[in-house]
Amino acid sequence: MAKKIISYKLNEDGTIPDFVEDGGYLAKDANDTPNMVVLGVSKDGADVSGAVAEFADEASTVTYVETYLSDKTWVEPSGIEVTFIVADAVAELFAKLA
C-alpha cells in the first residue's frame, strides 16, 4: 500500500482525521472550520474512505485546486512581489509521497 494525496474535512471537533499523515494544504474556504476542505497526504496504507476525494496525479489535483484558488500575487513587507502558483504548490504536495 502507499500514501495518497487526498482532500478531507476536519472532524466535527475540528481535529484532523486519523488517516491523515500530513495535512492542511491548499484549503478550500468554508464558512466554518469543521466543514473546511483541505488537501493532505494519507498515512501509508490507511483506509481513506472517509476522505472527500483521492487524487491520482498532479494534473487532476491542479485542475481541482484551480476551481477555488487561482494564482495570486502579493507584495511582501520587504517590497518583493511574490507569486503563488498552484501547480508549484501541488508539485510540493506530491513530493511528500516519496
N, C-alpha and C positions, 0 to 999 in steps of 0.2 A: 504494500500500500504506500501511498505517497501523500505529501502535503498538497493542498489545493488552494487556489485563490477563490474566495467566496465573498458574498455580501451577506450581511446579517443584521438583525436588530438586537439591541440590548435587551436583557431580561427585564421583566416588569419592574424589578427593583433597581434598574439602571446598571447592573453588572454585566460583564462580558460573558457570553455563553461558554460552557466548558470545552466545546470543540475548537475554540479559537486559541491559537498559539501566540499570534502577534496581530493585533488589530487596531482599528481606529483610524484607518486611512481613507482619504477621499470621501468624506462624509456627505451624505445627501441630506440637505437641510430639512428639518421637520419642525412642527410646532411644539413638540415636547420631546425631551431627550429619550425616553424609553422607546419611542417609535422611530428614532433616527436610524437610517440605514447606512452602514459603513462597510468598507472593504477590509479584508484581512487574510491571513494565512491560517489554514486549519492545522491542527496537530496532525502529525504523521499517522495515517490510518484511522483518523477519527470519523465517526458517523456524523456526516454533515447534513442529515435530512432536515434538521431544524434551521438550516441556512435559507436565506431568501433566494439566493442563486449561486451557482457554481460556474466559473469561467474557464473555458478550455484553452484560450490563447490570449495574447496581448491585444490583438486587433479587436476582438469582440469586447474586451474589457474597456478599451479606449472608446469604442462606439457607445457603450453603456454610460461611461462617466461623462462623456461629452453631452449627453442628454440633459444634464443638470449642472455641469461645471465646464465652462469653456476656458480657453487660455486667457489669463489675466496678467495685467501689468500694473505695478505699483512702484512708488519711489521709497526706498529705504530712508531712514533718518540721515544717513550719511550722504544722501543725494544720488545714490546709484539706482538706476532704473533696473528692476528685476522683472523678468517674465516667467510666469508659471506655465509650463507646457504639460498638458495632460499626458501625452504619450511618454514623456520622460518620467513622470511620476508613476505611471503604470509599469514602465520598464523596471524601475527601482523596486516596486512591489513584487514583480515576477522574479527578480534576482534573489529574493528571500526564499524561493523554493529550493535553491541549491543547498 
